Amino acid sequence: MPEVTIHIGGRGFDVSCQLGEEEFLHSAAKMLDDEAQVLSDQIGRMPEARMLLMAGLLLADKTAAVEDRIKEVEAQLEQREAELTELQSAPAPEPERVEVPVVPDAVTDTLAEIAARAEALAGEIEDRTAE
């Protein structure tokens, strides 16, 4: 078992850990040291046991707040998943009927006839002005 020296509140502690867990131990010790440093800055020097207890309680309080937030987020996620399941299992909406106006053939024919007459008149006017 590897033995690691961690520093918390300016004090060194020799602790043992499982092989490969050294980085985790250093990370956890840093979190505890950060809290101990806050206490040391606010209160000053205190007995080792009290410092570790207070730093541990501060971390526990932060952990409890994070766990509460995780529960809130999990509840929101569960609600969204239920909504998604409900939407996915709902029948598809009825297709909406859309009517597009259609120009009757008679109107199209009449417009074509008017255009032909207009072109014929334009041709006659051109012929007369050319003379």
N, C-alpha and C positions, 0 to 999 in steps of 0.2 A: 504494500500500500504506500503510495507516495505521500510524503509529508510536505506540506506547503506552509509558508509563513505568510499570513495576511496581516494587514495593518488597518486598524480601526481606531479612530480618535487619537491618532498619534502613537498608538501602542501596538506592539507586534504580538501575534498569537500564532503558535504552531498547531496546525490541525492536519489530520489525515483525511484522505479522500480516496475514492476508487480510481483506478488507473483510467486516464482519459477525461476525468471530471475536473481537472485543475483549472481550466479556463472558466468553467461554470462557477467554481468556488471563488475565483478571483473576481468575477463579475458580481456575485452576490455580496462578497465582502466590500466591494466598491460602493454598492448601494447602501449598505449598512454604514460604511465610513462617511458617505455623503450626509446621511442623517445625523451621525454623531458630530460631524463638523458643524452642522447647523446648530445643534444643541450647545456645542462648545462655544460657538460665537455668541449665542444668546445668554447662556448661563455662566460660562467660564468652566474652570476645572471642576470635575466631580469624580466621585469614586467610580472605578471601572465597572462594577456590577450595575450601578445606577445608569451610567452612560449607555451600556449595552441594552439595558431594559428599556430605557426611554427611546433609543434609536429603533429598537425592535418594535415598540408600540407605534411609533410614527410610520414605519414601513407597513405594519399590519393595518393601520388606518388607511393608508394609501391603497393597499391591496383590497381592502373591503370596498372602498369607493370604486375601484376598477371592476371588481366582481359585480357590484350593483349595476354599473353601466353596461357590463356584458349581458346581464340578465335583461335589461331594458332593450338592448339591441337584438338579442335573441327573440324576445317577444315581438318586436317589430318585424323581424325577419319571418317569424312563424305566421304573423298576420298577412304579410305580403305573399308568402307562399300559398296560404289558404285562398287569398284573392286570385292569385295566378291560376291555381287549380280550378277554382270556380269559373273563371273566364275561359279556361281551356276546355272545360267540360260543358259549357253552355252551348246550346245550338246556334248555328250560324244565323245571323239576321236574315230576314226575308229580303230578297233582292228588291230594290226600289225600281219601280217602273218609271221610265223617263220617256216622255213623248217629244219627238223632234218635229217641228213644223215642216211640212212638205209642200213645195210649190206645185200646184196642180199642173198637169200637162197642158191644159188649155191656156193657162197664163204664159207658160214657156213658149208655146206655139205663137201666141199673139205677140209676145215681145220679139220673137224672131221675125215675124211678118213686119212689124213696125220698123225693125232695124233694116230689113231689106228695102222697105219703101224709102227710109231716110237715105240709104246709100244711093238709091236710084235718083232721088231728088238732088242729092249732092252731085251726082254724075251729070245730070241735066244742067245744073247751074254752072258747072265747070265748062261744059260744052258751049253754053251761051256766052259766057265771059271770054272764052277763047276766040269767038268769032269777031 
